Amino acid sequence: MIHLRNPEKVLNSLNYHSKNKDYRYTRLYRIFYNKDMFLTAYQNIYAKEGNMTEGSDGQTIDGMSMKRIEDLIELLKNESYQPCPLRRTYIRKKDGKRWRPLGIPAFQDKLVQEVMRMILTAIYENSFEMTSHGFRPNKSCHTALNQIQTRFTGAKWFVEGDIKGFFDNINHEILIKILKKRIDDERFLRLVRKFLNAGYIEEWTFHKTYSGTPQGGIISPVLANIYLGKERRRNPEYRKLEVQRGKLVKKLKVETDRTEKDRIKAEIKEIELKRRNVQLSLPMDESYKRMQYTRYADDFLIGVIGSKVDCVQIKKDITEFLKNQLDLELSDEKTLITHSNKKAHFLGYDIYVRKSNLPKRDKLGRMVRNYGGRVVLEINSATIRKKLLQLKAMKITYVNSKEIWKATARYSMKDSDDLEIIQTYNAEIRGFYNYYSIANNSSIINSFKYIMEYSMYKTYATKYRTSKSKIIEKYRINKDFGVRYHDKTGKEKICVFYNGGFKRKDVISNQNADAVSDKKYYLGRTSLIERLKSGRCELCGAENAPIEIHHIRKLKNLNGKKFWEKLMIARNRKTLALCHECHVKLHNGKLD
């Protein structure tokens, strides 16, 4: 029975059948009866700080127990489970002026959604286009940008795509219809509908949701990819090998002669070797000729070798497809047609095609083809300017209409300790560099570092009410700026201000991106799951007791005065496995 199998086998089985595009999944709902699936889901999501924020049911991850999972499974079995409405709150956007709505799901709904996400990913991951990069395993903004740089060579035009309010406007009926093509399980589909229709609570008022995916929901990204997913036409040669293999597998199941079984196994192995060298889809499918396409979530970029008239027609076709097939609207003013010698914008990068007659030397030093037609990824000064202003690390002054960037102290950090200040600046510099490290002009990030460096000096100077020059002298360590501190063992260490440079990095591309994935799920036991199932309280030592996991948001919030706090700090864990009595005492302040 599927609900008694371990999660690893369940997901590998789903993934295996996903290679057969005609296969329809039944009895998926029974996977929700599997306690170990929920334990795996808990392990996957427990570390996120947002789990300590109350949902509309007033509960958090704190006190996680086997009983909570068992109660949840019982509700799912009789289909009385009903997701809680999202609790809507608002957070400031990066510009510091506007507000963005944020949906906070109940923790039990996060658990169910994570199980659903694992199921849907195992089913659909093999069918997603190689051009889709958002919210997928081993995919990222960098893999999308790398694909553009390697595949868009020689493009004459770019079409920059923007779908109006994509996540908020996904049509529920169309989404369910798409899911039904692969899933033949009404109970599973009803559960999906429950999440889609759960609604949200804002200022104590319930609001229904008639379209869109659950905001802030774990399943939203995978549902969005399924909604926008599109497969290329299958390669007949690949399909032929696939059919041959299927027939041999069926024959192997009924064959009793050992010699004949060995022969069939050898033939299957030979076919599998051949299949690895054949692309799953047709590289010159009619619908993909003369253009290349890359998508990250609801943003996409198309490179066209053709005329502007072709681009206008492509834009028109996309508009009609989105409207007629998916009930979505393409933003006319934001969907731009840009000549490739101008700069298109995608995922924070400027993108254009280099026009050059300069030759390139090969590995033997010979002069070969020139650099013309190659795609360039760049970061512009406006992006650096915007980030520095967001961090409040600089201000802008004008001298004779010329813009002057001037580093400023960050007053919000003046009460932080010395180590925290330098670590914050280092983390922000590394984070910015990591994202823009694949830019052809990544060296200009030096200007970002320069402003951040002097902002840091001024922040320390503000903290100690002294001058910038005295701060530099005080913290100078050889040629570097650094803060001395002691680790947990009392050993002195030095945290040095970032000095790693900004050399351009390469992204390792998947050369066989068109092939069917042979992904295997390995979900080994973890200490958290074992601690939850152990029945042993980590404070009083009680055995065979129902365990509740105590969670905290951050270790640094503990002052280390109480024994249980010292224990968590010493183990460097934000969790503590407690019996019910100890957990109640802890929350009542009676646990020393």
PyMOL commands that set and color helices and strands:
alter all, ss='L'
color gray80, all
select helices_A, chain A and resi 2-4+7-17+29-33+35-45+49-52+66-77+107-127+141-151+172-180+186-196+220-228+236-254+258-276+286-288+308-326+381-390+411-413+418-436+442-464+468-475+527-534+555-557+563-571+580-587
alter helices_A, ss='H'
color red, helices_A
select strands_A, chain A and resi 64-65+86-92+99-104+157-162+200-202+205-207+291-296+299-304+336-339+344-346+349-353+359-361+367-370+375-378+394-399+402-407+476-477+480-486+492-496+547-551+575-579
alter strands_A, ss='S'
color yellow, strands_A
deselect
rebuild
show_as cartoon
